[in-house]
Amino acid sequence: QVQLVESGGGLVQAGGSLRLSCAASGSIVGINAMGWYRQAPGKRRESVAAVTGVGSTNYADSVKDRFTISRDNAKNTVYLQMNSLRPEDTAVYFCAADASTSNSRTVYRRYWGQGTQVTVSS
């Protein structure tokens, strides 16, 4: 199995910055894409940013030019640098990883972290 543990959430004023981290551990053989999602109260979970195994990235339009996703493959860790935060960025942020394990080396499935709260005050 694969465990994802997020950290770095918290309370910040509008215009501020936060950096989220998500470390994957377990019987990992390989990880393809890693990404961040968020879910605000009463809303559906949405994709925020993703990075492939070779470093290609994509972002939701609402966070382009403010958020930056990166990963450290040696540490199986993905990061989300969030700048110029806005109240509408308030949500629980989840990381996800498409990984294969020693039990199923050729099958990749998506694993999820438990989420970390980000609150942006106006």
C-alpha angles and dihedrals in degrees: 000000000000127000123199119197120190126200139169103066123132147116120312136165121249110279092030132115139238133181120213123200130194123189122195121208140166134071093340121168098171142348124210118177123009124190152163127242131179138203124197122198111285093006136101122257110266135193115252105176140339138194127198127221090264095048105262111147139198132184141197111256090242093063103034113128090014105062128050125195122202138162141208107213093191089060098035087233133139125197136199117201108198118194133174090023119199132201089250089063088069108121145107107281119213129190123214134193132191102219143164122215138205088261092057111017099176099040119083120200132177119256125193136209123226095253136247125231120241116188122183116193123206 
